Amino acid sequence: MVDGVEAGFVGGEMPTQAADLEENDIQEVSVLQGEKAKTLNRGNAANGVVLITTKK
């Protein structure tokens, strides 16, 4: 997720939304696992969710 918007991987490739980020634009990267990740991603997060927050 980038700034609260879901970004899914398609065919093993990084989605455009995340791939277009510049390193200097990223404020924070965190990983959620377990029930919190499943709740946030409607049950589609067996391996966790990466949350990217950009500088605004």
C-alpha positions, 0 to 999 in steps of 0.5 A: 500500500502506498499512502493508504492505496492498495497496490497489487503485484501483477505477474510478479512485477512491482505495480507502477504506483510503487515503482514510480516512487523516488527514494527521496519521496519516501518518508516511512516503510513498515510491514504488517503481518498476521491479523492486522495485515489480513484485516487491512487487505481484506484477507489477501495478505497471507505473507503480510502487507508493506506500507509505504508513506510518502512525504507530503 
